[in-house]
Amino acid sequence: MTAQHLNGHRSSYSDDTDGECVEAAETPGAVLVRESSGHLDFAPGAWSAFLADLKAERL
């Protein structure tokens, strides 16, 4: 199952005009991320750490 098949959240940076987008959906066991070329699955703790690093501008 991917973010595309769940009620995902679309990034505010996604571009509706050229098909480039990023969506994320949370499940009990994983956070599923879909972008234009594929998808990734993250454990909830890894996703939280990733978001914290983004917010702290470490990435």
KALINUR-V665376 format. One record per backbone hydrogen bond with DSSP energy under -1.0 kcal/mol. CO is the residue of the C=O (numbers start at 1). NH is the residue of the N-H. E is the energy in kcal/mol with one decimal. If there is no record, write none. Layout:
# KALINUR-V665376
CO & NH & E
CO & NH & E
This chain:
# KALINUR-V665376
2 & 5 & -1.2
6 & 8 & -1.8
9 & 24 & -2.1
11 & 14 & -1.5
20 & 15 & -2.2
22 & 11 & -3.0
23 & 34 & -3.0
24 & 9 & -3.5
25 & 32 & -3.1
30 & 27 & -2.9
31 & 42 & -2.8
32 & 25 & -2.5
33 & 40 & -3.0
34 & 23 & -3.0
35 & 38 & -1.8
38 & 35 & -2.9
40 & 33 & -3.2
42 & 31 & -3.0
43 & 47 & -2.3
44 & 48 & -2.2
45 & 49 & -2.2
46 & 50 & -2.3
47 & 51 & -2.6
48 & 52 & -2.3
49 & 53 & -2.3
50 & 54 & -2.1
51 & 55 & -2.7
52 & 56 & -1.9
53 & 58 & -2.8
54 & 57 & -1.5
